[in-house]
Amino acid sequence: AVEVALALQRALARICDDDRLSMRVGLHTGSVVAGVVGKKGPRYHLFGSAVAYAEKMESYGVPGRVHISDATHELLMVGGHEYEFEERHIEIDGDPKMHQTWLVNKSKNKAALQMQKDILKQRRASGRASLMSPPPGVPTLGILPQAPPIPTNASARSSFALSKTPPLT
């Protein structure tokens, strides 16, 4: 999820040159309940405190950055994933306790970065320079290296937001 969030941040910068448009990404790891809701227009939803906390990571995040919870940070460290982090402490919704969170500065995962470069080269070579559609034979999901399995009692939740911010004066 962190690699996808970082790739989305890079893609936004490539396809949109409007500085007023930015993206905040929030990630949290925890238990969730999932299901299809609705009869007329069924939608797949995730429920639980982990979902709400991921949304808080996004809403308290910094535009143009990936904001992760301490639980997600710990899981990345245990899994041996290499990222450059910036520690951050925030107060959430009047909770007097300060929450330790992290901003992801960049990935140090050379295999994932090389794979992204190879996909872009293939698109350019085939005349499909668009970042929106993959070249023939490349799956749209699961193109990044496989991460170590997440414990069965945990799952990841992401929250994304695009916002148009007024220009700085």
DSSP file with accessible surface (Angstrom, degrees, kcal/mol):
  #  RESIDUE AA STRUCTURE BP1 BP2  ACC     N-H-->O    O-->H-N    N-H-->O    O-->H-N    TCO  KAPPA ALPHA  PHI   PSI    X-CA   Y-CA   Z-CA
    1    1 A A     >        0   0   68      0, 0.0     4,-2.5     0, 0.0     5,-0.2   0.000 360.0 360.0 360.0 -36.0    0.0    0.0    0.0
    2    2 A V  H  >  +     0   0    7      2,-0.2     4,-2.7     1,-0.2     5,-0.2   0.927 360.0  49.5 -66.7 -42.6    2.9    2.4    0.7
    3    3 A E  H  > S+     0   0   11      1,-0.2     4,-2.5     2,-0.2    -1,-0.2   0.910 112.0  48.8 -61.9 -41.0    4.4    1.7   -2.7
    4    4 A V  H  > S+     0   0   71      2,-0.2     4,-2.7     1,-0.2    -1,-0.2   0.929 111.0  50.1 -64.7 -44.0    1.1    2.4   -4.4
    5    5 A A  H  X S+     0   0    0     -4,-2.5     4,-2.1     2,-0.2    -2,-0.2   0.923 112.3  46.7 -61.0 -43.9    0.6    5.6   -2.4
    6    6 A L  H  X S+     0   0   15     -4,-2.7     4,-2.2     2,-0.2    -1,-0.2   0.906 112.1  50.9 -65.4 -38.8    4.1    6.8   -3.4
    7    7 A A  H  X S+     0   0   30     -4,-2.5     4,-2.8    -5,-0.2    -2,-0.2   0.897 108.7  51.9 -65.6 -38.5    3.4    5.9   -7.0
    8    8 A L  H  X S+     0   0   69     -4,-2.7     4,-2.5     2,-0.2    -1,-0.2   0.904 108.3  51.4 -63.5 -40.1    0.1    7.8   -7.0
    9    9 A Q  H  X S+     0   0   28     -4,-2.1     4,-1.6     2,-0.2    -2,-0.2   0.928 112.9  45.1 -62.2 -44.1    1.9   10.8   -5.6
   10   10 A R  H  X S+     0   0   73     -4,-2.2     4,-1.5     1,-0.2    -2,-0.2   0.902 112.3  51.9 -66.4 -40.2    4.5   10.6   -8.4
   11   11 A A  H  X S+     0   0   23     -4,-2.8     4,-2.2     1,-0.2     5,-0.3   0.911 106.1  53.8 -64.7 -40.5    1.8   10.0  -11.1
   12   12 A L  H  X S+     0   0   26     -4,-2.5     4,-1.8     1,-0.2    -1,-0.2   0.925 107.7  50.8 -59.8 -42.8   -0.2   13.0  -10.0
   13   13 A A  H  < S+     0   0   76     -4,-1.6    -1,-0.2     1,-0.2    -2,-0.2   0.846 112.9  47.1 -64.6 -31.7    2.9   15.2  -10.4
   14   14 A R  H  < S+     0   0  138     -4,-1.5    -1,-0.2     1,-0.2    -2,-0.2   0.829 118.5  37.4 -78.7 -34.2    3.4   13.9  -13.9
   15   15 A I  H  < S+     0   0   95     -4,-2.2     2,-0.4     1,-0.2    -2,-0.2   0.608 117.5  46.8 -97.8 -11.6   -0.1   14.2  -15.2
   16   16 A C     <  -     0   0   35     -4,-1.8    -1,-0.2    -5,-0.3     5,-0.0  -0.975  50.1-176.7-135.4 121.8   -1.2   17.4  -13.6
   17   17 A D        +     0   0  154     -2,-0.4     2,-0.8    -3,-0.1    -1,-0.1   0.264  51.8 114.3 -99.9  14.1    0.9   20.6  -13.5
   18   18 A D    >   -     0   0   42      1,-0.2     3,-1.7     2,-0.0    -2,-0.0  -0.744  53.0-159.7 -85.9 111.1   -1.6   22.6  -11.4
   19   19 A D  T 3  S+     0   0  152     -2,-0.8    -1,-0.2     1,-0.3   146,-0.1   0.666  87.0  68.0 -65.3 -16.4    0.1   23.3   -8.1
   20   20 A R  T 3  S+     0   0  103    144,-0.1   145,-4.8   147,-0.0     2,-0.5   0.658  86.2  79.3 -78.4 -13.9   -3.2   23.8   -6.4
   21   21 A L  E <   +A  164   0A  51     -3,-1.7     2,-0.3   143,-0.3   143,-0.2  -0.836  60.7 157.6 -97.0 124.0   -4.1   20.1   -6.8
   22   22 A S  E     -A  163   0A  17    141,-2.7   141,-2.7    -2,-0.5     2,-0.4  -0.929  30.2-135.6-140.9 166.3   -2.6   17.9   -4.2
   23   23 A M  E     -A  162   0A  15     -2,-0.3    41,-2.7   139,-0.2     2,-0.4  -0.981   7.4-161.6-128.7 135.1   -3.2   14.4   -2.7
   24   24 A R  E     -A  161   0A  56    137,-2.5   137,-2.1    -2,-0.4     2,-0.4  -0.935  10.9-164.8-109.5 140.7   -3.0   13.3    0.9
   25   25 A V  E     -Ab 160  66A   0     40,-1.6    42,-3.2    -2,-0.4     2,-0.4  -0.991   4.1-170.0-128.3 133.1   -2.7    9.6    1.7
   26   26 A G  E     -Ab 159  67A   0    133,-3.2   133,-2.9    -2,-0.4     2,-0.4  -0.983   4.5-174.2-123.0 133.0   -3.3    8.0    5.1
   27   27 A L  E     +Ab 158  68A   5     40,-2.3    42,-1.8    -2,-0.4     2,-0.3  -0.983   7.5 168.2-128.3 139.2   -2.5    4.4    6.0
   28   28 A H  E     -A  157   0A  29    129,-2.1   129,-2.4    -2,-0.4     2,-0.4  -0.985  22.7-140.6-144.2 152.0   -3.2    2.4    9.1
   29   29 A T  E     +A  156   0A  18     -2,-0.3     2,-0.3   127,-0.2   127,-0.2  -0.953  47.0 100.3-116.6 132.1   -2.9   -1.3    9.9
   30   30 A G  E     -A  155   0A  16    125,-3.1   125,-1.4    -2,-0.4     2,-0.2  -0.973  68.8 -49.6 174.1-179.6   -5.5   -3.1   12.0
   31   31 A S        +     0   0   80     -2,-0.3    19,-0.7   123,-0.2     2,-0.3  -0.470  52.4 176.6 -75.9 142.3   -8.6   -5.4   12.0
   32   32 A V        -     0   0   40     -2,-0.2     2,-0.4    18,-0.1    16,-0.2  -0.939  26.9-135.8-139.2 161.2  -11.5   -4.6    9.8
   33   33 A V  E     -E   47   0B 102     14,-2.4    14,-3.1    -2,-0.3     2,-0.3  -0.978  27.5-166.5-115.4 134.8  -14.9   -6.1    8.9
   34   34 A A  E     +E   46   0B  46     -2,-0.4     2,-0.3    12,-0.2    12,-0.2  -0.908  17.8 138.5-125.1 149.6  -15.7   -6.1    5.2
   35   35 A G  E     -E   45   0B  26     10,-2.1    10,-2.9    -2,-0.3     2,-0.5  -0.976  50.8 -89.6-174.7 167.8  -18.9   -6.7    3.3
   36   36 A V  E     -E   44   0B 103     -2,-0.3     2,-0.4     8,-0.2     8,-0.2  -0.789  41.7-166.3 -91.1 129.3  -21.2   -5.7    0.4
   37   37 A V  E     +E   43   0B  70      6,-3.0     6,-2.2    -2,-0.5     4,-0.0  -0.959  42.3  33.9-120.8 134.4  -23.8   -3.1    1.5
   38   38 A G        -     0   0   48     -2,-0.4     5,-0.0     4,-0.2    -2,-0.0   0.062  50.9-138.4 105.3 146.6  -26.9   -2.0   -0.4
   39   39 A K  S    S+     0   0  210      2,-0.1    -1,-0.0     3,-0.1    -2,-0.0   0.785  99.4  43.0-102.5 -43.8  -29.4   -3.6   -2.7
   40   40 A K  S    S+     0   0  216      1,-0.3    -2,-0.1     0, 0.0     0, 0.0   0.951 137.5   8.2 -70.0 -51.7  -29.9   -1.0   -5.4
   41   41 A G  S    S-     0   0   42     -4,-0.0    -1,-0.3     2,-0.0    -2,-0.1  -0.686  86.0-154.2-130.1  76.8  -26.2   -0.1   -5.9
   42   42 A P        -     0   0   79      0, 0.0     2,-0.4     0, 0.0    -4,-0.2  -0.230  14.7-174.0 -59.0 139.8  -24.2   -2.6   -3.9
   43   43 A R  E     -E   37   0B 159     -6,-2.2    -6,-3.0    -5,-0.0     2,-0.5  -0.986  26.3-120.7-134.9 146.9  -20.8   -1.4   -2.7
   44   44 A Y  E     -E   36   0B 158     -2,-0.4     2,-0.3    -8,-0.2    -8,-0.2  -0.747  39.9-179.3 -86.6 125.7  -17.9   -3.1   -1.0
   45   45 A H  E     -E   35   0B  80    -10,-2.9   -10,-2.1    -2,-0.5     2,-0.4  -0.927  23.9-144.0-128.7 154.1  -17.2   -1.4    2.3
   46   46 A L  E     -E   34   0B  43     -2,-0.3     2,-0.3   -12,-0.2   -12,-0.2  -0.940  21.8-170.5-112.9 139.5  -14.7   -1.8    5.2
   47   47 A F  E     +E   33   0B 102    -14,-3.1   -14,-2.4    -2,-0.4     2,-0.2  -0.928  30.0  74.2-128.8 152.5  -15.8   -1.1    8.8
   48   48 A G  S  > S-     0   0   42     -2,-0.3     4,-1.7   -16,-0.2     3,-0.4  -0.616  85.0 -70.5 133.4 170.2  -14.0   -0.7   12.1
   49   49 A S  H  > S+     0   0  105      1,-0.2     4,-2.5     2,-0.2     5,-0.2   0.819 124.7  61.2 -65.8 -28.5  -11.8    1.5   14.2
   50   50 A A  H  > S+     0   0    3    -19,-0.7     4,-2.2     2,-0.2    -1,-0.2   0.888 104.0  50.1 -65.0 -35.6   -8.8    0.8   11.8
   51   51 A V  H  > S+     0   0   10     -3,-0.4     4,-2.1   -20,-0.2    -2,-0.2   0.943 111.2  47.7 -66.5 -46.4  -10.8    2.3    8.9
   52   52 A A  H  X S+     0   0   46     -4,-1.7     4,-1.8     1,-0.2    -2,-0.2   0.900 111.8  50.4 -62.0 -39.4  -11.6    5.4   11.0
   53   53 A Y  H  X S+     0   0   50     -4,-2.5     4,-2.4     2,-0.2    -1,-0.2   0.896 107.6  53.0 -68.8 -36.8   -8.0    5.8   12.1
   54   54 A A  H  X S+     0   0    0     -4,-2.2     4,-2.0     1,-0.2   105,-0.3   0.913 108.4  51.3 -62.1 -39.8   -6.8    5.5    8.4
   55   55 A E  H  X S+     0   0   90     -4,-2.1     4,-2.9     1,-0.2    -1,-0.2   0.876 108.4  51.4 -65.5 -35.2   -9.2    8.3    7.6
   56   56 A K  H  X S+     0   0   62     -4,-1.8     4,-2.6     2,-0.2    -2,-0.2   0.903 106.1  54.7 -66.3 -39.9   -7.7   10.4   10.4
   57   57 A M  H  < S+     0   0    0     -4,-2.4    -2,-0.2     1,-0.2    -1,-0.2   0.915 113.1  43.6 -59.0 -40.7   -4.2    9.7    9.0
   58   58 A E  H >< S+     0   0   22     -4,-2.0     3,-1.2     2,-0.2    -2,-0.2   0.957 115.1  46.4 -68.6 -49.4   -5.4   11.1    5.7
   59   59 A S  H 3< S+     0   0   60     -4,-2.9    -2,-0.2     1,-0.3    -1,-0.2   0.826 118.5  41.4 -69.6 -28.6   -7.3   14.1    7.1
   60   60 A Y  T 3< S+     0   0   71     -4,-2.6    -1,-0.3    -5,-0.2    -2,-0.2   0.373  99.8 109.1 -93.7   4.1   -4.4   15.1    9.5
   61   61 A G  S <  S-     0   0   12     -3,-1.2    -3,-0.1    -5,-0.2   -35,-0.1  -0.101  75.3-104.8 -75.6 175.9   -1.9   14.4    6.8
   62   62 A V    >   -     0   0   47    -37,-0.2     3,-1.9   -39,-0.0   -37,-0.3  -0.874  40.2-105.4-103.4 129.1    0.3   16.8    4.8
   63   63 A P  T 3  S+     0   0   61      0, 0.0   -39,-0.2     0, 0.0     3,-0.1  -0.273 107.6  20.7 -54.9 135.0   -0.7   17.4    1.2
   64   64 A G  T 3  S+     0   0   38    -41,-2.7     2,-0.3     1,-0.3   -40,-0.2   0.538 110.9  96.5  84.0   8.0    1.6   15.7   -1.2
   65   65 A R  S <  S-     0   0   60     -3,-1.9   -40,-1.6   -42,-0.4     2,-0.6  -0.874  72.3-123.8-129.4 160.5    2.8   13.2    1.5
   66   66 A V  E     -bC  25 104A   1     38,-0.7    38,-2.7    -2,-0.3     2,-0.5  -0.921  27.9-163.0-104.1 120.5    2.0    9.7    2.7
   67   67 A H  E     -bC  26 103A   0    -42,-3.2   -40,-2.3    -2,-0.6     2,-0.3  -0.919   9.9-175.6-109.5 122.3    1.0    9.7    6.4
   68   68 A I  E     -bC  27 102A   0     34,-3.1    34,-2.5    -2,-0.5   -40,-0.2  -0.871  22.6-116.3-121.3 154.3    1.2    6.3    8.2
   69   69 A S  E  >  - C   0 101A   1    -42,-1.8     4,-2.3    -2,-0.3    32,-0.2  -0.323  31.8-108.4 -78.6 167.1    0.2    5.2   11.7
   70   70 A D  H  > S+     0   0   43     30,-0.7     4,-2.7     1,-0.2     5,-0.2   0.878 119.9  56.7 -64.0 -36.5    2.7    3.9   14.3
   71   71 A A  H  > S+     0   0   40      2,-0.2     4,-2.1     1,-0.2    -1,-0.2   0.913 109.0  45.4 -62.4 -41.7    1.2    0.4   13.8
   72   72 A T  H  > S+     0   0    9    -45,-0.2     4,-2.4     2,-0.2    -1,-0.2   0.916 111.7  52.8 -67.6 -40.8    1.8    0.5   10.1
   73   73 A H  H  X S+     0   0   23     -4,-2.3     4,-2.3     1,-0.2    -2,-0.2   0.934 109.5  48.9 -58.6 -46.4    5.4    1.8   10.7
   74   74 A E  H  X S+     0   0  110     -4,-2.7     4,-2.7     1,-0.2     5,-0.2   0.914 110.5  50.7 -61.7 -42.4    6.1   -1.1   13.1
   75   75 A L  H  X S+     0   0   55     -4,-2.1     4,-2.2     1,-0.2    -1,-0.2   0.901 110.1  50.0 -64.0 -38.8    4.8   -3.6   10.6
   76   76 A L  H  <>S+     0   0   21     -4,-2.4     5,-2.3     2,-0.2     4,-0.4   0.901 111.7  48.7 -65.3 -39.5    7.0   -2.2    7.9
   77   77 A M  H ><5S+     0   0   86     -4,-2.3     3,-1.1     1,-0.2    -2,-0.2   0.929 111.8  48.1 -66.6 -44.1   10.0   -2.3   10.2
   78   78 A V  H 3<5S+     0   0  127     -4,-2.7    -2,-0.2     1,-0.3    -1,-0.2   0.888 110.5  53.0 -63.3 -37.1    9.3   -5.9   11.2
   79   79 A G  T 3<5S-     0   0   30     -4,-2.2    -1,-0.3    -5,-0.2    -2,-0.2   0.518 113.2-119.4 -77.2  -5.7    8.9   -6.9    7.5
   80   80 A G  T < 5 +     0   0   53     -3,-1.1     2,-0.2    -4,-0.4    -3,-0.2   0.731  54.9 160.3  76.4  20.3   12.2   -5.4    6.6
   81   81 A H      < -     0   0   42     -5,-2.3     2,-0.7    -6,-0.2    -1,-0.2  -0.566  35.1-133.8 -77.6 141.5   10.7   -2.8    4.2
   82   82 A E        +     0   0  118     -2,-0.2    26,-3.1     2,-0.0    27,-0.4  -0.856  40.9 143.3-107.4 110.5   13.0    0.1    3.4
   83   83 A Y  E     -D  107   0A  20     -2,-0.7     2,-0.6    24,-0.3    24,-0.2  -0.946  48.9-119.5-136.4 157.6   11.6    3.6    3.5
   84   84 A E  E     -D  106   0A  75     22,-3.0    21,-3.6    -2,-0.3    22,-1.0  -0.901  41.1-168.6 -98.4 120.0   12.8    6.9    4.6
   85   85 A F  E     -D  104   0A  42     -2,-0.6     2,-0.4    19,-0.2    19,-0.2  -0.777  22.1-154.0-112.3 157.4   10.5    8.2    7.4
   86   86 A E  E     -D  103   0A  88     17,-2.4    17,-2.7    -2,-0.3     2,-0.1  -0.993  26.7-129.9-127.8 118.4   10.0   11.5    9.3
   87   87 A E  E     +D  102   0A  98     -2,-0.4     2,-0.3    15,-0.2    15,-0.2  -0.407  30.0 179.7 -70.4 145.9    8.6   11.1   12.8
   88   88 A R  E     -D  101   0A  68     13,-2.7    13,-3.5    -2,-0.1     2,-0.4  -0.996  19.4-152.9-147.0 144.9    5.5   13.2   13.7
   89   89 A H  E     +D  100   0A 102     -2,-0.3     2,-0.3    11,-0.2    11,-0.2  -0.990  22.5 175.0-121.7 128.5    3.3   13.7   16.8
   90   90 A I  E     -D   99   0A  14      9,-2.3     9,-3.4    -2,-0.4     2,-0.5  -0.944  29.5-132.3-132.8 154.2   -0.3   14.8   16.4
   91   91 A E  E     -D   98   0A 103     -2,-0.3     2,-0.5     7,-0.2     7,-0.1  -0.912  27.1-152.3-101.7 129.3   -3.3   15.3   18.6
   92   92 A I    >   -     0   0   11      5,-0.5     3,-2.3    -2,-0.5     5,-0.1  -0.916  60.2 -29.4-112.5 123.7   -6.4   13.7   17.1
   93   93 A D  T 3  S-     0   0  103     -2,-0.5    -1,-0.2     1,-0.3     0, 0.0   0.842 119.7 -50.9  44.4  50.6  -10.0   15.0   17.8
   94   94 A G  T 3  S+     0   0   59      1,-0.3    -1,-0.3    -3,-0.1     3,-0.0   0.544  91.7 149.7  73.0   3.1   -9.3   16.4   21.2
   95   95 A D    <   -     0   0   63     -3,-2.3    -3,-0.3     1,-0.2    -1,-0.3  -0.598  43.5-145.8 -67.2 119.8   -7.6   13.3   22.5
   96   96 A P  S    S+     0   0  114      0, 0.0     2,-0.3     0, 0.0    -1,-0.2   0.763  75.0  91.1 -64.0 -20.6   -5.1   14.6   25.1
   97   97 A K  S    S-     0   0  130     -5,-0.1    -5,-0.5     1,-0.1     2,-0.4  -0.549  80.1-128.6 -76.5 133.4   -2.7   11.9   24.2
   98   98 A M  E     - D   0  91A  97     -2,-0.3     2,-0.5    -7,-0.1    -7,-0.2  -0.677  20.5-140.4 -80.7 134.1   -0.3   12.7   21.4
   99   99 A H  E     - D   0  90A  24     -9,-3.4    -9,-2.3    -2,-0.4     2,-0.5  -0.859   8.1-134.6 -99.1 128.4   -0.2   10.0   18.7
  100  100 A Q  E     + D   0  89A  63     -2,-0.5   -30,-0.7   -11,-0.2     2,-0.3  -0.687  38.5 161.9 -81.2 124.8    3.1    9.1   17.2
  101  101 A T  E     -CD  69  88A   0    -13,-3.5   -13,-2.7    -2,-0.5     2,-0.4  -0.821  25.5-133.4-134.5 178.5    2.8    8.9   13.4
  102  102 A W  E     -CD  68  87A  30    -34,-2.5   -34,-3.1    -2,-0.3     2,-0.5  -0.988   3.5-145.5-140.8 143.6    5.2    9.0   10.4
  103  103 A L  E     -CD  67  86A   4    -17,-2.7   -17,-2.4    -2,-0.4     2,-0.7  -0.927  24.7-134.8-103.7 132.1    5.5   10.7    7.1
  104  104 A V  E     -CD  66  85A   3    -38,-2.7   -38,-0.7    -2,-0.5   -19,-0.2  -0.801  22.1-177.6 -88.9 118.1    7.0    8.5    4.4
  105  105 A N  E     -     0   0A  57    -21,-3.6     2,-0.3    -2,-0.7    -1,-0.2   0.909  60.2 -28.5 -82.2 -47.3    9.6   10.5    2.5
  106  106 A K  E     - D   0  84A 116    -22,-1.0   -22,-3.0     0, 0.0    -1,-0.3  -0.986  59.7-102.0-165.5 161.6   10.7    8.0   -0.1
  107  107 A S  E     - D   0  83A   9     -2,-0.3   -24,-0.3   -24,-0.2   -26,-0.0  -0.672  13.8-168.9 -88.5 142.4   11.0    4.3   -0.8
  108  108 A K        +     0   0   93    -26,-3.1     2,-1.3    -2,-0.3   -25,-0.2   0.172  52.8 120.5-108.7  13.3   14.4    2.6   -0.7
  109  109 A N     >  -     0   0   41    -27,-0.4     4,-2.1     1,-0.2     5,-0.2  -0.653  41.5-175.2 -81.7  95.2   12.9   -0.5   -2.4
  110  110 A K  H  > S+     0   0  167     -2,-1.3     4,-2.6     1,-0.2     5,-0.2   0.864  78.9  56.4 -63.3 -34.7   15.1   -0.7   -5.5
  111  111 A A  H  > S+     0   0   56      2,-0.2     4,-2.3     1,-0.2    -1,-0.2   0.929 109.2  45.5 -65.8 -42.5   13.1   -3.7   -7.0
  112  112 A A  H  > S+     0   0    0      2,-0.2     4,-2.2     1,-0.2    -1,-0.2   0.923 114.3  48.2 -67.5 -42.3    9.8   -1.8   -6.8
  113  113 A L  H  X S+     0   0   52     -4,-2.1     4,-2.2     2,-0.2    -2,-0.2   0.910 112.1  49.4 -64.7 -40.6   11.3    1.4   -8.3
  114  114 A Q  H  X S+     0   0   86     -4,-2.6     4,-2.6     2,-0.2    -1,-0.2   0.910 109.5  52.2 -64.5 -39.7   13.0   -0.6  -11.1
  115  115 A M  H  X S+     0   0   68     -4,-2.3     4,-2.2    -5,-0.2    -2,-0.2   0.919 109.3  49.4 -63.0 -41.7    9.7   -2.3  -11.9
  116  116 A Q  H  X S+     0   0   32     -4,-2.2     4,-2.2     1,-0.2    -1,-0.2   0.918 111.6  49.1 -64.2 -40.6    7.9    1.0  -12.1
  117  117 A K  H  X S+     0   0  121     -4,-2.2     4,-2.4     1,-0.2    -2,-0.2   0.916 110.1  51.3 -64.1 -41.7   10.6    2.3  -14.5
  118  118 A D  H  X S+     0   0   67     -4,-2.6     4,-2.5     2,-0.2    -1,-0.2   0.900 108.7  51.0 -63.3 -40.0   10.4   -0.8  -16.6
  119  119 A I  H  X S+     0   0   14     -4,-2.2     4,-2.3     2,-0.2    -1,-0.2   0.929 110.7  48.6 -63.7 -43.6    6.6   -0.4  -16.9
  120  120 A L  H  X S+     0   0   18     -4,-2.2     4,-2.4     2,-0.2    -2,-0.2   0.911 110.9  50.8 -63.6 -39.8    7.0    3.2  -18.0
  121  121 A K  H  X S+     0   0  128     -4,-2.4     4,-2.6     1,-0.2    -2,-0.2   0.921 110.0  50.2 -62.4 -42.7    9.7    2.2  -20.6
  122  122 A Q  H  X S+     0   0   98     -4,-2.5     4,-1.9     1,-0.2     6,-0.3   0.902 110.8  49.5 -62.0 -41.4    7.4   -0.5  -22.0
  123  123 A R  H  <>S+     0   0   27     -4,-2.3     5,-2.5     2,-0.2     4,-0.3   0.911 112.6  46.5 -64.3 -43.7    4.5    2.1  -22.3
  124  124 A R  H ><5S+     0   0  148     -4,-2.4     3,-1.1     1,-0.2    -2,-0.2   0.907 112.0  50.9 -65.3 -41.4    6.7    4.6  -24.1
  125  125 A A  H 3<5S+     0   0   92     -4,-2.6    -1,-0.2     1,-0.3    -2,-0.2   0.851 111.9  47.2 -65.4 -32.6    8.1    1.9  -26.4
  126  126 A S  T 3<5S-     0   0   63     -4,-1.9    -1,-0.3    -5,-0.2    -2,-0.2   0.420 118.5-110.5 -89.5   2.0    4.6    0.7  -27.3
  127  127 A G  T < 5S+     0   0   66     -3,-1.1     2,-0.7    -4,-0.3    -3,-0.2   0.568  88.4 115.4  81.5   8.8    3.4    4.3  -27.9
  128  128 A R      < +     0   0   86     -5,-2.5    -2,-0.1    -6,-0.3    -3,-0.1  -0.681  27.4 159.4-110.9  78.1    1.2    4.2  -24.8
  129  129 A A        +     0   0   67     -2,-0.7    -5,-0.2    -5,-0.2    -1,-0.1   0.525  34.3 120.5 -79.5  -2.8    2.8    6.8  -22.6
  130  130 A S        -     0   0   55     -7,-0.2     3,-0.3     1,-0.2    -2,-0.0  -0.346  55.8-153.0 -65.0 140.0   -0.3    7.2  -20.5
  131  131 A L  S    S+     0   0   38      1,-0.2    -1,-0.2  -120,-0.1  -120,-0.0   0.533  88.0  71.3 -83.7  -8.0    0.0    6.4  -16.8
  132  132 A M  S    S+     0   0  146      1,-0.1    -1,-0.2     2,-0.0    -2,-0.0   0.741  97.5  41.4 -85.6 -24.4   -3.6    5.5  -16.7
  133  133 A S  S    S-     0   0   41     -3,-0.3    -1,-0.1    -5,-0.1    -3,-0.0  -0.983  79.3-126.9-129.0 136.0   -3.6    2.2  -18.6
  134  134 A P        -     0   0   32      0, 0.0     3,-0.1     0, 0.0     6,-0.1  -0.347  32.2-101.9 -76.3 157.1   -1.0   -0.6  -18.4
  135  135 A P    >   -     0   0    7      0, 0.0     3,-1.9     0, 0.0   -12,-0.1  -0.307  58.4 -70.4 -69.3 162.5    0.8   -2.0  -21.4
  136  136 A P  T 3  S+     0   0  102      0, 0.0     0, 0.0     0, 0.0     0, 0.0  -0.246 121.5  19.0 -55.5 136.5   -0.5   -5.4  -22.8
  137  137 A G  T 3  S+     0   0   88      1,-0.2     0, 0.0    -3,-0.1     0, 0.0   0.363  94.7 113.8  86.0  -5.1    0.3   -8.3  -20.6
  138  138 A V    <   -     0   0   28     -3,-1.9    -1,-0.2   -19,-0.0     5,-0.1  -0.874  65.8-129.1-101.4 122.2    0.9   -6.2  -17.4
  139  139 A P        -     0   0   77      0, 0.0     4,-0.1     0, 0.0     3,-0.0  -0.342   6.5-135.7 -66.8 152.4   -1.7   -6.8  -14.7
  140  140 A T  S    S+     0   0  107     -6,-0.1     2,-0.3     2,-0.1     3,-0.2   0.701  88.5  40.8 -82.2 -19.0   -3.4   -3.8  -13.2
  141  141 A L  S    S+     0   0  146      1,-0.1    -1,-0.0     2,-0.0     0, 0.0  -0.925 108.4  26.8-125.0 154.4   -3.0   -5.1   -9.6
  142  142 A G        +     0   0   73     -2,-0.3    -1,-0.1     1,-0.1    -2,-0.1   0.803  68.9 134.5  72.0  31.1   -0.2   -6.9   -7.9
  143  143 A I        +     0   0   51     -3,-0.2    -1,-0.1     2,-0.1     3,-0.1   0.562  50.7  82.7 -90.3  -5.3    2.6   -5.5  -10.0
  144  144 A L  S    S-     0   0   37      1,-0.1     3,-0.1   -29,-0.0   -32,-0.1  -0.606  97.7 -80.4 -95.5 158.1    4.8   -4.7   -7.0
  145  145 A P        -     0   0   54      0, 0.0     2,-0.2     0, 0.0    -1,-0.1  -0.187  57.4 -95.0 -55.4 147.3    7.1   -7.3   -5.3
  146  146 A Q        -     0   0  184     -3,-0.1    -3,-0.0    -4,-0.1     0, 0.0  -0.445  38.9-142.3 -69.0 130.0    5.3   -9.6   -2.8
  147  147 A A        -     0   0   52     -2,-0.2     3,-0.1     1,-0.1    -1,-0.1  -0.523  33.0 -85.7 -85.9 158.8    5.4   -8.4    0.8
  148  148 A P        -     0   0   63      0, 0.0    -1,-0.1     0, 0.0   -69,-0.1  -0.302  63.3 -85.2 -59.4 149.7    5.8  -10.7    3.7
  149  149 A P        -     0   0  125      0, 0.0     3,-0.1     0, 0.0    -3,-0.0  -0.283  39.8-126.6 -61.8 142.8    2.4  -12.0    4.8
  150  150 A I        -     0   0   75      1,-0.1     4,-0.1    -3,-0.1     6,-0.0  -0.689  38.6 -92.7 -84.9 140.7    0.4   -9.9    7.2
  151  151 A P    >   -     0   0   68      0, 0.0     3,-2.1     0, 0.0    -1,-0.1  -0.195  37.3-115.0 -52.5 147.4   -0.7  -11.7   10.4
  152  152 A T  T 3  S+     0   0  154      1,-0.3    -2,-0.1    -3,-0.1     0, 0.0   0.722 113.0  58.5 -63.6 -20.8   -4.2  -13.1   10.0
  153  153 A N  T 3  S+     0   0  114   -122,-0.1     2,-0.3     2,-0.0    -1,-0.3   0.356 104.1  61.4 -90.0   9.3   -5.7  -10.8   12.6
  154  154 A A    <   +     0   0   25     -3,-2.1     2,-0.3  -123,-0.1  -123,-0.2  -0.952  53.6 172.2-134.0 152.0   -4.6   -7.7   10.8
  155  155 A S  E     -A   30   0A  40   -125,-1.4  -125,-3.1    -2,-0.3     2,-0.3  -0.962  31.0-108.7-149.2 166.2   -5.3   -6.0    7.5
  156  156 A A  E     -A   29   0A  49     -2,-0.3     2,-0.4  -127,-0.2  -127,-0.2  -0.705  23.8-168.2-102.1 149.6   -4.4   -2.7    6.0
  157  157 A R  E     -A   28   0A  68   -129,-2.4  -129,-2.1    -2,-0.3     2,-0.3  -1.000   4.9-164.0-135.1 135.9   -6.7    0.2    5.2
  158  158 A S  E     -A   27   0A  27     -2,-0.4     2,-0.4  -131,-0.2  -131,-0.2  -0.891   5.5-163.0-118.8 150.1   -5.9    3.2    3.1
  159  159 A S  E     -A   26   0A  12   -133,-2.9  -133,-3.2    -2,-0.3     2,-0.4  -0.997  11.4-174.2-132.8 128.3   -7.5    6.6    2.9
  160  160 A F  E     -A   25   0A  88     -2,-0.4     2,-0.3  -135,-0.2  -135,-0.2  -0.921   3.9-179.3-121.6 147.4   -6.9    8.9   -0.1
  161  161 A A  E     -A   24   0A  24   -137,-2.1  -137,-2.5    -2,-0.4     2,-0.4  -0.986  13.9-157.4-147.0 136.5   -8.0   12.4   -0.7
  162  162 A L  E     +A   23   0A 110     -2,-0.3     2,-0.4  -139,-0.2  -139,-0.2  -0.920  21.8 177.8-106.1 136.2   -7.5   14.9   -3.6
  163  163 A S  E     -A   22   0A  31   -141,-2.7  -141,-2.7    -2,-0.4     2,-0.7  -0.998  29.3-135.8-140.9 146.9   -7.9   18.5   -2.7
  164  164 A K  E     -A   21   0A 132     -2,-0.4  -143,-0.3  -143,-0.2  -144,-0.1  -0.905  29.7-163.4-100.5 114.6   -7.5   21.7   -4.6
  165  165 A T        -     0   0   49   -145,-4.8     3,-0.1    -2,-0.7    -2,-0.0  -0.769  23.4-106.8-101.4 146.7   -5.7   24.2   -2.4
  166  166 A P        -     0   0  106      0, 0.0     3,-0.1     0, 0.0    -1,-0.1  -0.360  47.7 -93.2 -66.6 150.2   -5.5   27.9   -3.0
  167  167 A P        -     0   0   88      0, 0.0     2,-0.2     0, 0.0  -147,-0.0  -0.326  43.4-106.8 -63.4 146.4   -2.2   29.2   -4.3
  168  168 A L              0   0  175     -3,-0.1  -148,-0.0     1,-0.0    -3,-0.0  -0.546 360.0 360.0 -73.6 137.5    0.2   30.4   -1.6
  169  169 A T              0   0  186     -2,-0.2    -1,-0.0    -3,-0.1     0, 0.0  -0.740 360.0 360.0-111.5 360.0    0.6   34.1   -1.4
